[in-house]
Amino acid sequence: MMNRRTWIAGITVTSLLAALLTACKQEQREQEMRQTLPVMVVSSRAVEFQESYSASIRGRQDVDIVPQVSGRITRLCVKEGEQVKTGQVLAVIDQVPYQAALRTAQANVSAAQAKVETARIELQGKQALFDEKVISDYELSLARNGLAVALAELEQAKAQETDARNNLSYTEIKSPSNGVVGTLPFRIGALVSPGMTQPFTVVSDNAEMYAYFSVSENKLRQFRTQYGSIDKMISQMPEVGLQLNDGTFYGRKGRIETVSGVVNATTGAVQIKARFPNPDRELLSGTIGNVVLQGVDADAILLPKTATVELQDKIIAYRLRNGKAEAAYLTVNRLNDGNHFVVKQGVSVGDTIITEGVGLVKEGMIIILKT
């Protein structure tokens, strides 16, 4: 009888302990599904933003200098990297054969002029004889034709003189524009010609620099919607910055100058050109950098990064629905302050968002507002 009572008592105690353990676990689970966390109500405000686009930097113009006549270089008049002006002599090609050609052409002009005078005198004599009916009309016509041929030969000789004079002038290789001299691969004694595959040098006009970059067609449509038209975008868009390849920022601002009217069929992008002043020649043609566009989003939704959690390639925030957490998958732009996101999709104005401790939040968790 005692053993039966002892066995019943043991069963009862075990049942009570199991019930208590179950209750504790249930309470623990309920506690885990409850959190007291701070929240915020989503609102919109004006936010300044920056967007960076990879750019190639070019001078206002890079002119390949190719000799217009053949010959050996007898003199170099500039150094690599020297700043030159329009018409300044860069080098001289051997002038002796071209001077001789000019003298020959000048002599041919003198001879042709003498022939013209002789033909004119002959025509005058023939005219007098014809007037006295000594010679026929045929002989007078021959005299006239002789003068015409002599005049034609004179014009031909003058053209050859002009050509020879031009060729002599081309022996001085001159800069066609203001700019900076590039490398000089040809030295004194080197043979150069108009058919060279490599230019004698390149003169880069770097007083102003152009940064070429591309934006997507959709981004260009956003700009067009914001400003009303492409022309208004060009005239009204704020000045743009330039980040150099080493991460530093160029000290002068630039402006958008042109927008291409053609969408690249491969990339779906549109090329834009920004112009930057370069009085100190700090920018070099051929380098790369990033054009930084600045603007204002008048109705931006701004969330602190502490209100989000990143899982793989997704950014998630949690909003409250009937007191419970609900995951919101966000599309964002990163703000330059490093502490906030500008939300493009995922939450709306008026939503209540958990601002801290989101890494511990689970879908459906009961949230007690922290006071």
C-alpha positions in Angstrom: 0.0 0.0 0.0 2.9 2.3 0.9 4.6 1.6 -2.4 1.5 2.4 -4.3 1.1 5.8 -2.6 4.8 6.5 -3.1 4.5 5.7 -6.8 1.4 7.9 -7.2 3.2 10.8 -5.4 6.2 10.4 -7.7 4.0 10.6 -10.7 2.3 13.7 -9.4 5.5 15.5 -8.7 6.9 14.5 -12.2 3.8 15.8 -13.9 3.9 19.1 -11.9 7.6 19.6 -12.8 6.9 18.9 -16.5 4.0 21.4 -16.4 6.2 24.0 -14.8 9.0 23.3 -17.3 6.5 23.7 -20.2 5.1 26.9 -18.8 8.7 28.3 -18.4 9.6 27.4 -22.0 6.3 28.9 -23.2 7.0 32.1 -21.2 10.6 32.2 -22.6 9.3 31.9 -26.1 6.8 34.6 -25.6 9.5 36.7 -24.0 11.7 36.1 -27.1 8.9 37.2 -29.3 8.6 40.5 -27.4 11.1 43.3 -27.6 11.1 46.8 -26.3 12.7 48.9 -29.0 12.8 52.6 -30.1 10.8 53.5 -33.3 10.4 56.5 -35.6 7.6 57.6 -37.9 8.9 58.0 -41.5 8.7 61.5 -43.0 10.2 63.2 -46.0 12.5 66.2 -46.3 14.8 67.9 -48.8 18.2 66.1 -49.0 21.3 67.1 -50.8 22.9 64.2 -52.6 26.0 63.4 -54.6 26.4 61.0 -57.4 29.8 59.9 -58.9 30.4 58.8 -62.5 33.7 57.5 -63.9 35.1 60.0 -66.4 37.9 60.3 -69.0 39.7 63.7 -69.0 40.7 65.3 -72.3 42.2 68.7 -73.3 40.0 71.1 -75.2 41.8 69.8 -78.3 44.8 67.4 -78.8 46.3 68.2 -82.2 48.6 65.7 -84.0 51.4 67.7 -85.6 52.5 66.1 -88.9 55.1 67.7 -91.2 53.7 68.9 -94.6 57.0 68.4 -96.4 59.8 65.8 -96.3 63.3 66.4 -95.0 65.7 66.0 -92.1 65.2 68.0 -88.9 67.9 70.7 -88.5 66.7 72.4 -85.4 64.3 71.8 -82.5 62.9 75.0 -81.1 60.9 73.7 -78.1 61.1 71.2 -75.3 58.7 68.5 -74.2 56.0 69.9 -71.9 56.7 73.5 -73.0 53.7 75.8 -73.3 53.4 77.2 -76.8 51.2 79.7 -78.7 49.5 79.6 -82.1 52.1 80.0 -84.9 55.1 79.3 -82.7 57.9 77.4 -84.5 58.4 73.9 -83.0 61.1 72.6 -85.4 62.8 73.4 -88.7 63.3 71.0 -91.6 66.3 71.3 -93.9 65.5 74.4 -96.0 68.2 74.3 -98.6 66.4 72.3 -101.3 63.2 74.3 -100.8 65.1 77.6 -101.0 66.6 76.4 -104.3 63.2 75.3 -105.6 61.8 78.8 -104.8 64.6 80.5 -106.6 64.0 78.3 -109.6 60.3 79.1 -109.5 61.1 82.8 -109.3 63.4 82.5 -112.3 60.7 80.7 -114.2 58.3 83.6 -113.4 60.8 86.1 -114.8 61.3 84.1 -117.9 57.5 83.8 -118.4 57.1 87.5 -117.9 59.7 88.2 -120.6 57.8 85.9 -123.0 54.6 87.8 -122.3 56.3 91.1 -123.1 57.8 89.6 -126.3 54.4 88.2 -127.4 52.7 91.5 -126.7 55.2 93.4 -128.8 54.8 90.9 -131.6 51.0 91.3 -131.4 51.3 95.1 -131.6 53.5 94.8 -134.7 51.1 92.3 -136.4 48.2 94.6 -135.6 49.9 97.5 -137.3 50.6 95.4 -140.4 47.1 94.1 -140.4 45.7 97.6 -140.2 47.8 98.4 -143.4 46.5 95.2 -145.0 50.0 93.8 -145.2 49.2 90.6 -143.4 46.1 88.4 -143.2 43.7 87.9 -140.4 45.2 84.4 -139.8 48.6 85.8 -138.9 47.1 88.3 -136.6 45.2 85.5 -134.8 48.4 83.5 -134.4 50.0 86.5 -132.7 47.0 86.9 -130.4 47.2 83.2 -129.5 50.9 83.5 -128.9 50.2 86.2 -126.3 47.5 84.1 -124.7 49.9 81.1 -124.4 52.6 83.3 -122.9 50.1 84.7 -120.3 49.0 81.1 -119.4 52.7 80.1 -118.9 53.2 83.1 -116.7 50.2 82.1 -114.5 51.6 78.6 -114.3 55.0 79.9 -113.3 53.4 82.1 -110.6 51.5 79.1 -109.3 54.7 77.1 -109.1 56.3 80.0 -107.3 53.5 80.1 -104.8 53.8 76.3 -104.3 57.5 76.6 -103.8 57.1 79.4 -101.3 54.5 77.5 -99.3 56.8 74.4 -99.2 59.6 76.6 -97.9 57.3 77.9 -95.2 56.3 74.4 -94.3 59.9 73.6 -93.4 59.1 75.5 -90.2 56.8 73.2 -88.2 54.5 75.5 -86.3 51.9 75.0 -83.6 48.3 75.4 -84.9 47.0 76.3 -81.5 47.9 77.4 -78.0 48.8 74.4 -75.8 51.4 72.2 -74.3 54.0 70.2 -76.4 53.8 66.4 -75.9 56.7 64.0 -76.4 59.3 64.7 -79.2 60.3 61.3 -80.5 62.2 62.8 -83.5 65.5 64.6 -82.9 67.9 66.6 -85.0 68.9 64.6 -88.1 65.7 62.5 -88.1 63.9 62.2 -91.5 60.3 63.2 -91.4 57.6 63.3 -94.0 53.8 63.9 -94.5 53.3 60.1 -94.7 54.5 59.4 -91.2 52.3 57.0 -89.1 53.5 58.6 -85.9 53.0 62.3 -85.5 56.0 64.6 -84.9 54.4 65.6 -81.6 51.0 66.4 -80.1 50.0 69.9 -78.9 47.3 69.7 -76.2 45.2 72.8 -75.5 44.8 72.3 -71.7 43.6 75.8 -70.8 40.2 74.1 -70.4 39.6 70.4 -69.8 36.7 68.2 -70.7 35.5 65.3 -68.6 33.5 62.8 -70.5 31.2 60.5 -68.6 28.0 58.5 -69.2 24.7 58.1 -67.4 21.9 55.7 -68.0 19.0 56.6 -70.2 16.7 56.4 -67.2 18.9 58.8 -65.2 18.9 61.2 -68.1 15.1 61.0 -68.1 15.0 61.9 -64.4 17.2 64.9 -65.1 14.9 65.9 -68.0 11.8 65.6 -65.8 13.5 67.5 -63.0 14.6 70.5 -65.1 12.0 70.4 -67.9 14.3 69.8 -70.9 17.9 68.9 -71.7 18.7 72.5 -72.5 17.4 73.7 -69.1 19.3 70.9 -67.5 22.5 72.1 -69.1 21.9 75.8 -68.1 20.4 75.2 -64.6 22.3 72.2 -63.2 24.6 73.1 -60.3 28.3 73.1 -60.8 29.9 69.7 -60.8 33.0 68.5 -59.0 35.9 66.3 -60.2 37.6 63.6 -58.1 41.0 62.7 -59.4 42.4 59.3 -59.7 44.3 59.5 -56.4 41.0 60.2 -54.5 41.6 64.0 -54.1 39.2 66.6 -55.4 40.2 69.1 -58.0 40.0 72.6 -56.6 37.8 74.1 -59.3 34.2 73.4 -60.2 33.0 72.6 -63.7 29.8 72.8 -65.6 27.8 70.5 -67.8 28.4 71.7 -71.4 26.8 69.1 -73.7 24.6 66.0 -73.6 24.8 63.5 -76.5 21.7 62.9 -78.5 22.6 59.3 -79.0 22.0 56.3 -76.7 24.8 53.7 -76.9 23.1 50.6 -78.2 25.4 48.3 -76.2 25.5 50.0 -72.8 22.2 51.9 -72.9 24.1 55.0 -71.7 24.3 58.6 -72.8 27.6 60.5 -72.9 27.8 63.9 -71.2 30.7 66.4 -71.3 31.6 68.7 -68.4 34.0 71.6 -68.8 36.6 72.5 -66.2 39.0 75.5 -66.1 42.7 74.5 -65.9 44.7 77.7 -65.6 47.5 76.1 -63.6 47.7 73.0 -65.8 47.0 70.7 -62.9 44.8 68.5 -65.1 46.5 66.4 -67.8 44.9 65.2 -70.9 44.4 61.4 -71.0 43.9 60.9 -67.3 40.8 59.5 -65.6 38.7 60.5 -62.6 35.1 60.8 -61.4 32.6 63.6 -62.1 30.5 64.3 -59.0 27.0 65.6 -59.5 25.3 67.5 -56.7 21.6 68.0 -56.4 18.6 68.2 -54.1 15.8 65.6 -53.6 12.9 67.6 -52.3 10.9 64.7 -50.9 13.5 62.2 -49.8 12.8 59.5 -47.2 15.8 59.3 -45.0 16.5 56.3 -42.7 19.5 55.9 -40.3 21.6 52.8 -41.1 20.9 51.6 -37.6 17.3 51.1 -38.7 18.4 48.6 -41.3 20.1 45.2 -41.6 22.0 43.9 -44.6 21.5 40.2 -45.5 23.5 39.2 -48.6 22.5 41.8 -51.2 19.3 42.8 -49.5 18.7 45.8 -47.2 15.9 45.2 -44.7 14.0 47.5 -42.3 11.2 46.5 -39.9 8.0 48.4 -39.7 5.1 47.9 -37.2 1.8 46.4 -38.4 -0.7 46.0 -35.5 2.1 46.1 -33.0 4.1 43.4 -34.8 7.3 43.6 -36.8 7.0 43.2 -40.6 10.1 43.1 -42.9 10.4 45.8 -45.5 12.9 45.2 -48.3 14.4 48.5 -49.4 15.8 50.0 -52.5 18.2 52.8 -51.4 20.8 55.3 -52.4 23.7 55.7 -50.1 24.2 59.2 -48.7 27.6 60.6 -48.4 27.5 61.1 -44.6 27.9 57.4 -44.2 25.1 57.2 -41.6 21.9 57.3 -43.6 20.1 55.8 -46.6 17.8 57.6 -49.0 15.0 55.1 -49.5 13.6 54.9 -53.0 11.3 51.9 -52.4 10.2 49.8 -49.5 8.6 52.1 -47.0 6.3 55.1 -47.2 5.8 58.3 -45.3 3.8 57.6 -42.1 5.2 54.1 -41.6 6.5 53.3 -38.1 10.0 51.9 -38.3 12.2 50.3 -35.6 15.4 52.3 -35.4 17.7 50.2 -33.2 18.3 46.5 -32.5 16.9 45.4 -35.8 19.4 42.6 -36.0 17.5 40.9 -33.1 14.0 41.4 -34.7 12.1 38.6 -36.3 9.1 38.6 -38.5 5.9 38.8 -36.4 7.7 39.8 -33.2 5.6 41.9 -30.8 7.3 45.3 -30.4 6.7 47.3 -27.2 7.5 50.9 -27.9 10.4 52.2 -25.9 9.7 55.4 -24.0 
